[in-house]
Amino acid sequence: MSGRLDGLTSAGADWSGIHVVVAGLGVSGFAAADALHERGARVVAVDGGDPEVNTALGERARILDILGVDVRLGPEHVTGMPVGQVPDLVVTSPGWRPDQPLLLAAAQAGLPVWGEVELAWRMRAEVGPAPWLTITGTNGKTTTVEMLAAMLRAAGLRATAAGNVGTPILEAVLHPQPYDVIAVELSSFQLHWSDSIAPYSSACLNVAPDHLDWHGSLEEYQRAKGKVYARTKVACVYNVQDPVTEQLVRDAEVQDGCRAIGFTLGTPGLSMVGVVDDILADRAFVEQRKTSAAELATLDDVRGAAATLAPHNLANALAAAALARSYGVAPLAVRDGLRAFTPDPHRIADCGEVDGVRYVDDSKATNPHAAAASLHAFEHVVWIAGGLLKGAEVDDLVRDAVGQLRGVVLIGADRARLAEALARHAPDVPVVEVPSTDTGVMETVVARAAELAQPGDVVLLAPAAASMDMFPNYGARGDAFAAAVARRAGSAGE
């Protein structure tokens, strides 16, 4: 059967009769089960969730059942290989860890395990499939992939952002109106389960400790991130300020002729994009790059309507521009794409000003690296932090931010670890702990932060941690913060 699986390299290949266990029925798992069943595969779809609690899971299961897929829900179905099943292949949702019992059973039986991204790559059109421009990194992936998609569309291309952002990549690949090119966001989980993707161009924005509880070590996490560069055809884009990303390029097995392209917040060298005065400049994709550069955009084009141009957002724009230019996008389309780009909520989002103090929601800063980038965008900060740290260390984060901290308000399950780091490295910074984990606590959090702030300061929600100890997701956490600020602004105006 392994020989037959090797031949499954397009949607038009013979998928009929392939026996597949689809592990996990989230959005991507549902798309995988549906696509495989439609092509004649024998699919058993399993998920440990309760459809009575998770209504979306129940609806997806109901649809698959109507289509004729064998659906098995409940924790008893994910403790090993489904009863009576010896599949040819397991397709796993990205969040399932390698040590999950069903996946361990697959490994012990020598069964191939694909992620849904690997499946999507193998289900592209047989003739003229849309090239993939792939992006990973600890932080900034979604912003960068959406900036890139905006640039591609500004160039007149039918393009979309897919993968770890919004649309499952399988849906984009199988769309009835084919795309010209796809900007693909890839998480470390998705990369772990992928082995044959060959991007047109690829980028790793940055690498900092994250998801170590999933990968087991920093080395394994970095190895997963580095897979984004494997088999790249045209350009491997790396972060000049993050040497790990450049080393990952050096270590990658790429196609002949592939170039290493750096992006930098400083003046670009040869084969780089960077910044000259207030201009984003390209010295990588111009003929006379030894002596000249192409103007791509201005800092104001990146800033847009935002009150602050955070350095990490400028880096995201440069990485997106490098990928777009590698695909032949003209400088004016890079500029127009940046002007058309609107960032997603909860990413350095201004929530208003009350009594001379700005309130900024960066709830998406769910790890220390992201929080550090957010903190360094402002001069004086009252920092709201805490949640689930996912095994990450916070000493470096606190040590590097001491000069900007006016005060700190700590929330969430792992707030004690942050408090200990602050006591070690910032003993003179006032720290307030809010012990309640009730979702209505944000009113108190904002009030305590306001007490610590002075006119001209920024109260910044950049938790450095995941939200699930208190909120359904980072978006709900950010919404609660913004609502509390709005109520405070309303009270101040009365």
N, C-alpha and C positions, 0 to 999 in steps of 0.2 A: 504493500500500500504506500510506502514512502515514496516509491517512484511515481505513483499516480499523484500524490500530493505535490511533488516537485513540478508537475505539469500544470498545476492550478495557478496560472499567472495572468488570467484575464476573466472578465465576467462571462465571456463566451466559451470558456473552457468547460469540460464535462464535469460538473459538480454532482451529477446524479448518483445516488446510491452511497455517497460519502456519509459515514456515520459520525455525527458531530455532537458533542456535549457543549452547550453554551452555558458558561458559568457566570451568573449574574444577569438580572433583567432590569438594569437601569436603562437609560436612553440608548447608550451604545450597544448594550447587550440585546435589547429589543430589535434594534436595526440589524444586528448580525444574524439573529435567529430568523428574522423575516426574510433577509436577502438569501440566506442559505436554503431555507425551505422553498422559496420561490424558484430556485435553480435545481430543485430535485434532491437536495441532501436530506438525509434522515436525521432530524434534529430533536434532541432532548434538551429542554431549557430548564435550568434549576436556579433557585434563589432561596436564601434562608429567611427572607422577610415574611411578614404577616400581611396579607392583602387587606385584612380588616383594619389594620393600623395604617398601612401605606396604601392609600387608595389609588395612587398613580401606578404602583406595582400591580395592583389588582386589575386595573383597566388594561395594562399591557398584556398581562397573562390571559385575560379574557379574549382579547383580539387574537393572540397567537393560538389559543385553543380553538377558536372558530376557524382559523386557517388550517388547522390540523396538526399543529405542533404539539408534541408531548411535553406538557408543562408540569413541573413539580415544585411546589412552594412549601417552605417550612424548614426549620433548622435540621431536621433529620435527613434532608436531601443533600446537604452540603458537608457531611462528615466523612465523605469518601466518594468514590466513583458511584454513580447511581446504580441501584440494584439491577442486576441483569445486563449491565452495559459494559461492553469492551469497545469503545469508540475508536475510530481511525484518527480523531483529532479532537482537541479541546480548544475552544475559543473563550478566552477569559476577559471579563471586564477589567479595566486598568487598576481599579482599587484593590483587587484581590492580591494579597501578598503571596510570595512563593511558598511560604510555609503553611498556607491554608490547606486543611486536610485533603480536600478534593484535588488540589493542584499537586500536593505531595504524592498522592496516590498515582496521579498521571505520570509524574517524574519517575516514580519507582517502577512503573510498568513500561517505561521507555516511550510514552506517548508524546507526540509533538504538541506543544502549547503555543497558540498564537494569541496575540492581543487583537483587539478590533481594528487597530491601525494597520497591523500586518495583513489582516484579512482584506481591508479596504485597498491596500496597495496591490494585492493579488486579484482584486475584482475591478481594476481599471479597464477602460476600453481596450480592445485588442489592437485597434488602429488609431493612432493619434490621440493617446490619452493626455489629459491635462497635466503638465509638469507640476511638481510640488516645490514650493519654496518653504522650507521647514525652519521652525524657530523653537528653541528651548532656552532654559535659564532658570535660575532660582526665582528671579523676580523680573517683571516687566514683559512677560510673554504675551499676555492678552493685549496690552496697549500696543506693543510692537506689531503683532500680527494684524491688528485692525488698522494701524497706520499704513502698513504695507498694502493691505487690501484696498484702502482708499487711494493710494498712489497708483495701483494697477488699474483701478476703475477710471481714475483721472486720465490715464493713458488710452482710454477707449477699449480696454479689455473686459471681457466678461469674467469677473473674478469674485471670489468669496473667501471669507475667513472660516476655517473649520478645524476640527480636531478637538482639542481640549477646551475650545471656546465655542459655546453655543451649539452649532450644527455638528452632529456626528460626521466624521470624515467619510464614513461609508455612504451616508445620504448625499454628500456633495459629489462623490465619485460616481454614484449611480443616478444622478439627477437626469431627468428626461431631456433637459436642455443643457448639453455639456458645457462646462466651463472652459475658458481658454487657459487658465492657470489658477492654482489654489494656494492660498497662504495657510500653512498648516502649523498650528500650535501643538507642541508635543510635550507632555509631562515626562518626568523621569520614570513614572510607572509605565506609561505607554511605550517609551523607548526600551524599557527592560524586556517587554514582550514582543519586540520587533527585530527582525533579522535580515530582511531582504530589501528594505526601502532604499531607493537610489534617488536622492533629491536632485533637482536642477541646481539649486544653491541652498545653503544651510547656514544657520547661525546659532551660537550659544552666547547669550547675553552676559552671563555672569554665573559663578558657582560659589555658593556659600552653604554651610551645613544646614540641611533641611531634610525632613522625612527619613531621618536616620533610624527611626523605629521601624520603618518599612524595609529599607535597604540593608540594614544591619551594620553598616559602617560608612564613613565618609568616602572611603576608596570605592566602594560599590556604587554609591550615589554618583560620584564623579564619572565612573565608568559608564553608567547609564546615560548621563548627560552627553558624554563624548560620542555615543552611538549616533547622535544627530548628524555627525560629519561623515559617517561611513558611506562609501560609494558615491559621494557628491560629484557632480559632473563639472560645474562651472566655477563656483566660488564658495569657499568656507570663510564665513565672516566671524571674526573674533573681537574681543574687547581688549584694546591695548592696555587699559587700566587694570585688567584682570588676567595676570599671566597664566592662570590655570586654563583659561579658554584657549590661549595660543598653544599651550602644550597639548591640549586635546586635539588641536588641528595637526600638530606635528606627528602625533601618534596614530592619526586616522589613515585607513587605507581608502584612498580616493581614486577617481578615474583620471586617466592621463590628461594632462592639460589643466586640471583644476588649480585655481589660484587661492592663496591665502590673502584675505582682505581685512585690514584692521579698521575699527572705528574708535575715535578718540575725542575727548572733550577739548584737547589741545590742537595745535597746528598739525595738520596731517602730513605724514611723510609719504614716500612713494607707496603706491598700492594701499592707500588709506582714504577714508573720509573723516573729516574733522571740522574744526571751527577756526576761522580767520576773522578776527574782529567780531562782528555780529553776523557773519555769513557761514552757512553750512557749505563746505567746499569738498569737491570730489577730485582726488588725485589718483584714483584707481581705474576709472572707466573713461578716460580721455586719452586721445592719441599722444599728445605731447605732455604726458604726466610728469616728466622729469623737470619741466620748466614752467608748467601752467596747471591750473585747476579750473573745474567748472563750478559756477555758482548754482547751488541747488535751492536754497531758501534762506530766509533770515530768522533770527531768534524770535522775532515777533510772529512769524508764521507758525512756529512751534508753540509759542505761548498761547496764541489764540485769545480767548476771552478770560483766561485764568489770571488771577492776580499775581501769581508766582510762577516763574519758570524753574521747576525743580531740576537739578542736574541729571537725575536719573531719567526724567522724561526727555531731556535733550539727547541722552545716550540712546534711548529707545528710538527716537526719530532718526538718528544717524545710522543705527543698525538696519532699520526699515529701508532707509534710502539706499544703503549699500546693496541690499537684496534686490530692490527695485531696479537699480542701475545695472546689476548683473544680468537682469532679464531684458535689458534694452530700453527701459523706461526713460523718457527724455527728462532733462532737468525741470522744465516747466510743469510736467505732470507730477514730479516729486513735490514741488511747491504747492500745486493746486490740491494734491492729496492731503498734505498737512493742513492746509486751510480748511478743507472740508471735514477733517477728522474731529469727532466729538468723543472725548474720553468717557468710558463707562462710569457709572456712579461709584462712589466710595474710594476714589483714587485722587488724593489731594483735592478734594472737593470743598470749596468755600461754603460754609453754612451761615455766614453773616458776621456782623460785628455788633457787639454790645458793650457800651461804656468804654469804647476805645480798644477793646480786645477782640481779635479775630478768632473764629472757631473753624477748624479745618477737620474734615472727615477723611481719614485714610485707613478706614477699617480693613481694606484689602491688604494692608501691611501685616500679614499673618505669620511672619517669621522675623528674626532679629535683623537679617540683611535688609529686608524691605523697610523695617522701622528705622534703621540707621540712615538709609537714603532719604526717608521722609524728614527725620529730625534735622538733617544737615541742610535742608532747604530753607530753614528759618534761623533767625538770629537768637531770639529768646523764646523759649517754649515752656509751657506747662503741659506736661506729657501725661496722657491717659494710656495706661498699658496694662497688659495682663490677659490671662485666658489659659489655653492649653499650649504649652511650649513644645510639645512633640519631641522631647528629648534634646532640644537645642540649648546651647550654652549662651548666657547673656552678659558675661563679664566684659567682653570686648565692646559690646554695644553700649553698655553703661559708661565704661571708661572713656570711650571716644566722644560721648555726648555731654560730658560733665559741664563744659564751658557754655552750653546752650540752655541748660536746664534751670528754669526759675523755680520749678516745683514738679512733683509727680503725684498722680492719683492712681492707685493700683486696684485692679479688679480681678476677679476670676480665680480659678482653681490653683494656678501656679504662681499667684502673686507673691508668696513668701520667698520664692527663689529670686524674683526681681528685687524684693525688699533687701534680701541679703547682699545682693550685688551692689545695690545702691549704698548700703551701709559700709561696704568695703571701699568703694571707689568714689562715692559722692556723699560723704558723711555730712556735709554742710547744706545739702539740698533738702528742703522740706518734703516729707513723704507722708501722704495720707492713704491709709488702706480702707477700702470700702468692702466689708466682708460679705454683704448680702449677694447671693447669686440669683435673686429674683430679676426677671427681665425689666421690671419697672424701676430698677435702681439707677438708671442713667440720669434721672432728674437730680438725684443726690450727687452723682459723680460730677455732673456739669457744675452744680452749685459749689462743690468743694474746689474744683479747678478754678472757678471764677474768683474765689477767695484768695488763691495763690497768685493770680495774674495781676500784672500792672498794665496801664495803657501802653499800647504798642506791642504787647506780647501776643503770641499765638497759643491758644489752647488746642492741642493736637491729639486727636484719637489715632494713634499708630500702635496698635496693641502688641506687636511682635509675637503674637500667639493666635492660635485658632480660637473660634468662638463657641464651639459646640457645648462647652460646659454651662453656658448661660443662654445662648441664642441658637436658632436653627442654622444660621450661617452668618458670614461676615456682613452680608447685605442687611440682615435684620439688625445686627449690632449698629451698623452705621445709620440706619433709619432711626433707631431709638435715640442715638446721639443727636442727629439733626432735629428730631422732633423736640427734644429737651432744650436745645438751643433756641428753636423757634418760640417755644413757650417762654423762655427767659427773655427773649427780645420783646415779646408781646407785653410781658409784665413791666419791663423797663420803659416801654413807651406809654404806659398808662398814666 
